[in-house]
């Protein structure tokens, strides 16, 4: 984990954020005393790489949009007779 002083952090903020986005943690210090830590906001730094990773784990049934059977509708809505 790298430590940078406040001046370095202000000067190179965009670069530091790019490194943090890739998973690195950076400490910002003031006169040698740590005052803050830059850490990734999300655990998955590359959202695009995570898209579709569960593909094929769930198959949508053919009857997904069909009306529910009467006994299930009755359980949800009650008997309307």
N, C-alpha and C positions, 0 to 999 in steps of 0.2 A: 504494500500500500504506500503510495507516494504522498509526501507532504509538500505543499507549496505555500508560500506566504501570500498575504492578501494582494500585494501588487502583482505577483505572478498570476494569481487567480483572475484578477480584473483584466489583465492584459491578454490572457489566453483562455478566457471563459468558454468560448465556442469549442475550442480544441478539447478542453477538459470535459465538457458535456458530451462530446463525441466518444471519448474514452469511457466515460461513465455509462453511456448508453450500451456499450459493448460488455458491461459487467464489472468494470474496474471501480474501485472505491478510492477516493482521493480526500486527504485531510487538508483543511485550510488552517493555517496558523497565523497568529498575530504576535510578533516578537518572539517566535519560537514556541509559543503556547498554543496547542490545538484549540480551535474555537468552533469548527464546523466540519462536517463530513459530507461529501457529495457521494450519494449512493443511487443506484438505479431505482426508479420509481416502480417499475414492474419487474417481476422475476424473469420474464421472458423478454430479453432485450431485442430480439428480432421477431416482431409480430408476424411478418410475412412468412417466416420459416415455420411458424407454428400453425398457420392456416392449413386445414385439410389433413392434419396428422391423425385424425380419427376416422378418416374416410374408410368405409367398408365395415365399420364396427356395428353399424345399425342399418338394417334394411327396412325401408318403409313398406308395410304390407299393402298388397293390391287393394284391399277393402278399406283402406284408411279413411277415405271420405264418404263411405257408405253410411246410411242412417244407422243409429244404434239399435240393437235389439230392444223389443218392448220391455222386457224385464229390467234392463239397465236404465232405460228412460224412466220407468216407474220408480226405480230406486232414487233417482236424482230429483224427479219432479213430483212424485207422488201419484196416486191413482186419481185420474180426472173423470171417472165414470159417474 
